[in-house]
Amino acid sequence: VALIPIEGTLVHKGAYVGAYSGRTSYEGLQAQVLRALRNPAVKGVVFEVDSFGGELAGAFETADLIARLSAEKPTLAILTDHALSAGYLLASAARQIIIPEHGRAGSIGVVTLHADLSAALEQRGIKVTVLRAGAQKMAANPFEPLVDDTTQRLLGDLEAARTTFAESVGRYRGTRFTSQAALATEAQDYRGSEAVALGLADATGHALEAFDGFVRAINAKNSAHAFRAN
């Protein structure tokens, strides 16, 4: 059984940055998933998940790769605390999800921030002039207030990403938690038993017990195959 950690802030690039840095890269996760997929000695994969999420870029591709692995080999996502936002997207691509009673899962949504510093700069006597070729160049910069059409465009992009997020979760979880159910949460997150009742997770449990149970199931399956082969 391979163990792949999904911990901390999720970032697009970074190869094998890991939990020691507070980050996990999608690039590194994809390499580990592919190695587990291609290695015949790996009979099952556990994803140890404790992440509040991270960057959008690379998230959907990584989740689809985990789903591809799950279609070929048994997988289990064990939440050691939280699986939120992109962290939940990745966990949902495993065959089963185990969550601790006081862990949380969900936050199926997308967010971006804009800080308008123009008034603060004006008070300090600083005037920033933005010279642009192309009306939308740096339209969301922090030195000017957002205009309505830029705000609406950004909101449209965010809603499109949230819809893709919900559709991906619905595809991975199937009837247990549909895309419509994912959208209906309005990016809320849920504690252990609440998450199980809604279908975001499959059971509550202790991480070590869940891991041991998964290993026993893999060993029993492989023993049965060996017996039939003999």
FENCOR-V231990 format. One record per residue. N is the residue number from 1. SS is DSSP state (~ for helix, > for strand, _ for the rest). PSI is psi in whole degrees, 0 to 359 (999 if undefined). D_FIRST is the distance of its C-alpha to the first C-alpha in Angstrom with 1 decimal. Layout:
n=N ss=SS psi=PSI d_first=D_FIRST
n=N ss=SS psi=PSI d_first=D_FIRST
This chain:
n=1 ss=_ psi=125 d_first=0.0
n=2 ss=> psi=144 d_first=3.8
n=3 ss=> psi=120 d_first=6.5
n=4 ss=> psi=115 d_first=9.8
n=5 ss=> psi=139 d_first=13.0
n=6 ss=> psi=93 d_first=16.0
n=7 ss=> psi=148 d_first=18.7
n=8 ss=> psi=200 d_first=22.5
n=9 ss=> psi=133 d_first=24.8
n=10 ss=> psi=126 d_first=23.4
n=11 ss=> psi=157 d_first=25.5
n=12 ss=_ psi=302 d_first=25.9
n=13 ss=_ psi=167 d_first=26.1
n=14 ss=_ psi=5 d_first=25.0
n=15 ss=_ psi=249 d_first=22.3
n=16 ss=_ psi=32 d_first=20.0
n=17 ss=_ psi=140 d_first=22.0
n=18 ss=_ psi=194 d_first=19.7
n=19 ss=~ psi=331 d_first=20.1
n=20 ss=~ psi=334 d_first=22.6
n=21 ss=~ psi=355 d_first=25.0
n=22 ss=_ psi=8 d_first=24.6
n=23 ss=> psi=155 d_first=23.4
n=24 ss=> psi=133 d_first=20.5
n=25 ss=> psi=143 d_first=21.5
n=26 ss=~ psi=326 d_first=20.8
n=27 ss=~ psi=313 d_first=21.2
n=28 ss=~ psi=321 d_first=18.4
n=29 ss=~ psi=317 d_first=16.1
n=30 ss=~ psi=320 d_first=17.1
n=31 ss=~ psi=319 d_first=16.4
n=32 ss=~ psi=320 d_first=12.8
n=33 ss=~ psi=317 d_first=12.4
n=34 ss=~ psi=321 d_first=14.3
n=35 ss=~ psi=318 d_first=12.4
n=36 ss=~ psi=324 d_first=9.1
n=37 ss=~ psi=320 d_first=11.6
n=38 ss=~ psi=347 d_first=13.4
n=39 ss=_ psi=113 d_first=11.0
n=40 ss=_ psi=341 d_first=11.0
n=41 ss=_ psi=340 d_first=8.6
n=42 ss=_ psi=114 d_first=5.7
n=43 ss=_ psi=346 d_first=5.9
n=44 ss=> psi=161 d_first=4.9
n=45 ss=> psi=132 d_first=5.4
n=46 ss=> psi=130 d_first=7.1
n=47 ss=> psi=118 d_first=10.4
n=48 ss=> psi=112 d_first=12.4
n=49 ss=> psi=127 d_first=15.9
n=50 ss=> psi=86 d_first=19.2
n=51 ss=> psi=139 d_first=21.7
n=52 ss=> psi=0 d_first=25.3
n=53 ss=> psi=200 d_first=25.0
n=54 ss=> psi=219 d_first=26.8
n=55 ss=_ psi=150 d_first=28.2
n=56 ss=_ psi=319 d_first=28.8
n=57 ss=_ psi=121 d_first=28.6
n=58 ss=_ psi=346 d_first=25.2
n=59 ss=~ psi=311 d_first=23.8
n=60 ss=~ psi=322 d_first=24.4
n=61 ss=~ psi=320 d_first=23.1
n=62 ss=~ psi=318 d_first=19.8
n=63 ss=~ psi=319 d_first=19.5
n=64 ss=~ psi=325 d_first=20.4
n=65 ss=~ psi=322 d_first=17.8
n=66 ss=~ psi=320 d_first=15.0
n=67 ss=~ psi=323 d_first=16.9
n=68 ss=~ psi=317 d_first=16.9
n=69 ss=~ psi=317 d_first=13.1
n=70 ss=~ psi=333 d_first=13.3
n=71 ss=~ psi=339 d_first=15.9
n=72 ss=~ psi=331 d_first=13.9
n=73 ss=_ psi=151 d_first=10.3
n=74 ss=> psi=136 d_first=9.5
n=75 ss=> psi=152 d_first=9.3
n=76 ss=> psi=129 d_first=10.4
n=77 ss=> psi=118 d_first=12.7
n=78 ss=> psi=114 d_first=13.5
n=79 ss=> psi=121 d_first=16.9
n=80 ss=> psi=358 d_first=17.8
n=81 ss=> psi=281 d_first=21.3
n=82 ss=> psi=146 d_first=22.4
n=83 ss=> psi=92 d_first=21.4
n=84 ss=> psi=148 d_first=24.8
n=85 ss=_ psi=236 d_first=26.3
n=86 ss=~ psi=333 d_first=24.0
n=87 ss=~ psi=321 d_first=21.2
n=88 ss=~ psi=323 d_first=21.6
n=89 ss=~ psi=312 d_first=21.9
n=90 ss=~ psi=317 d_first=18.5
n=91 ss=~ psi=324 d_first=17.0
n=92 ss=~ psi=341 d_first=19.0
n=93 ss=_ psi=351 d_first=17.3
n=94 ss=_ psi=161 d_first=14.1
n=95 ss=_ psi=322 d_first=14.6
n=96 ss=> psi=152 d_first=15.0
n=97 ss=> psi=126 d_first=16.2
n=98 ss=> psi=131 d_first=16.6
n=99 ss=> psi=139 d_first=19.5
n=100 ss=_ psi=155 d_first=21.2
n=101 ss=_ psi=325 d_first=24.8
n=102 ss=_ psi=13 d_first=26.3
n=103 ss=_ psi=176 d_first=24.0
n=104 ss=> psi=147 d_first=25.3
n=105 ss=> psi=151 d_first=24.3
n=106 ss=> psi=229 d_first=26.4
n=107 ss=_ psi=50 d_first=29.1
n=108 ss=_ psi=82 d_first=29.0
n=109 ss=_ psi=179 d_first=31.8
n=110 ss=_ psi=143 d_first=32.9
n=111 ss=_ psi=148 d_first=35.3
n=112 ss=_ psi=158 d_first=37.4
n=113 ss=_ psi=147 d_first=40.1
n=114 ss=_ psi=125 d_first=43.6
n=115 ss=_ psi=120 d_first=45.8
n=116 ss=_ psi=104 d_first=49.5
n=117 ss=_ psi=4 d_first=51.1
n=118 ss=~ psi=316 d_first=54.5
n=119 ss=~ psi=319 d_first=56.4
n=120 ss=~ psi=320 d_first=55.2
n=121 ss=~ psi=322 d_first=56.0
n=122 ss=~ psi=319 d_first=59.5
n=123 ss=~ psi=331 d_first=60.2
n=124 ss=_ psi=4 d_first=59.5
n=125 ss=_ psi=24 d_first=61.8
n=126 ss=_ psi=122 d_first=59.1
n=127 ss=_ psi=121 d_first=59.5
n=128 ss=_ psi=126 d_first=56.7
n=129 ss=_ psi=122 d_first=57.9
n=130 ss=_ psi=116 d_first=55.2
n=131 ss=_ psi=122 d_first=56.5
n=132 ss=_ psi=146 d_first=54.6
n=133 ss=_ psi=106 d_first=55.0
n=134 ss=_ psi=116 d_first=53.4
n=135 ss=_ psi=332 d_first=53.9
n=136 ss=_ psi=4 d_first=50.2
n=137 ss=_ psi=125 d_first=49.3
n=138 ss=_ psi=41 d_first=47.7
n=139 ss=_ psi=336 d_first=48.8
n=140 ss=_ psi=34 d_first=46.4
n=141 ss=_ psi=158 d_first=47.4
n=142 ss=_ psi=359 d_first=47.9
n=143 ss=_ psi=356 d_first=51.6
n=144 ss=_ psi=149 d_first=52.9
n=145 ss=_ psi=150 d_first=52.5
n=146 ss=_ psi=134 d_first=50.4
n=147 ss=_ psi=161 d_first=52.6
n=148 ss=~ psi=317 d_first=52.1
n=149 ss=~ psi=328 d_first=51.0
n=150 ss=~ psi=318 d_first=48.3
n=151 ss=~ psi=314 d_first=47.1
n=152 ss=~ psi=323 d_first=47.0
n=153 ss=~ psi=317 d_first=45.2
n=154 ss=~ psi=319 d_first=42.5
n=155 ss=~ psi=322 d_first=42.1
n=156 ss=~ psi=319 d_first=41.8
n=157 ss=~ psi=318 d_first=39.0
n=158 ss=~ psi=318 d_first=37.2
n=159 ss=~ psi=323 d_first=37.7
n=160 ss=~ psi=319 d_first=36.5
n=161 ss=~ psi=321 d_first=33.2
n=162 ss=~ psi=321 d_first=32.9
n=163 ss=~ psi=316 d_first=33.5
n=164 ss=~ psi=320 d_first=30.8
n=165 ss=~ psi=308 d_first=28.4
n=166 ss=~ psi=320 d_first=29.3
n=167 ss=~ psi=322 d_first=29.2
n=168 ss=~ psi=314 d_first=25.7
n=169 ss=~ psi=317 d_first=24.5
n=170 ss=~ psi=324 d_first=26.5
n=171 ss=~ psi=320 d_first=25.0
n=172 ss=~ psi=318 d_first=21.4
n=173 ss=~ psi=340 d_first=22.3
n=174 ss=~ psi=222 d_first=25.0
n=175 ss=~ psi=344 d_first=27.3
n=176 ss=~ psi=326 d_first=25.4
n=177 ss=_ psi=98 d_first=26.7
n=178 ss=_ psi=169 d_first=29.1
n=179 ss=~ psi=324 d_first=30.4
n=180 ss=~ psi=319 d_first=33.7
n=181 ss=~ psi=322 d_first=32.1
n=182 ss=~ psi=315 d_first=30.3
n=183 ss=~ psi=324 d_first=33.7
n=184 ss=~ psi=340 d_first=35.4
n=185 ss=_ psi=341 d_first=33.6
n=186 ss=_ psi=40 d_first=35.5
n=187 ss=_ psi=18 d_first=32.7
n=188 ss=_ psi=154 d_first=32.7
n=189 ss=> psi=158 d_first=29.6
n=190 ss=> psi=144 d_first=28.9
n=191 ss=> psi=155 d_first=27.9
n=192 ss=~ psi=281 d_first=25.1
n=193 ss=~ psi=330 d_first=27.0
n=194 ss=~ psi=317 d_first=29.1
n=195 ss=~ psi=321 d_first=26.2
n=196 ss=~ psi=316 d_first=24.9
n=197 ss=~ psi=324 d_first=28.4
n=198 ss=~ psi=337 d_first=28.9
n=199 ss=_ psi=4 d_first=25.6
n=200 ss=_ psi=331 d_first=24.0
n=201 ss=_ psi=168 d_first=21.2
n=202 ss=_ psi=333 d_first=20.2
n=203 ss=> psi=155 d_first=20.4
n=204 ss=> psi=151 d_first=21.1
n=205 ss=_ psi=169 d_first=19.2
n=206 ss=_ psi=138 d_first=18.1
n=207 ss=~ psi=312 d_first=15.0
n=208 ss=~ psi=320 d_first=13.9
n=209 ss=~ psi=320 d_first=14.8
n=210 ss=~ psi=319 d_first=12.9
n=211 ss=~ psi=313 d_first=9.6
n=212 ss=~ psi=319 d_first=10.5
n=213 ss=~ psi=321 d_first=11.7
n=214 ss=~ psi=315 d_first=8.7
n=215 ss=~ psi=317 d_first=6.8
n=216 ss=~ psi=319 d_first=10.2
n=217 ss=~ psi=320 d_first=10.7
n=218 ss=~ psi=315 d_first=7.9
n=219 ss=~ psi=318 d_first=9.3
n=220 ss=~ psi=320 d_first=12.7
n=221 ss=~ psi=317 d_first=12.5
n=222 ss=~ psi=325 d_first=11.6
n=223 ss=~ psi=320 d_first=14.3
n=224 ss=~ psi=318 d_first=16.7
n=225 ss=~ psi=320 d_first=16.4
n=226 ss=~ psi=321 d_first=17.1
n=227 ss=~ psi=316 d_first=20.0
n=228 ss=~ psi=323 d_first=21.5
n=229 ss=~ psi=326 d_first=21.3
n=230 ss=_ psi=999 d_first=23.2
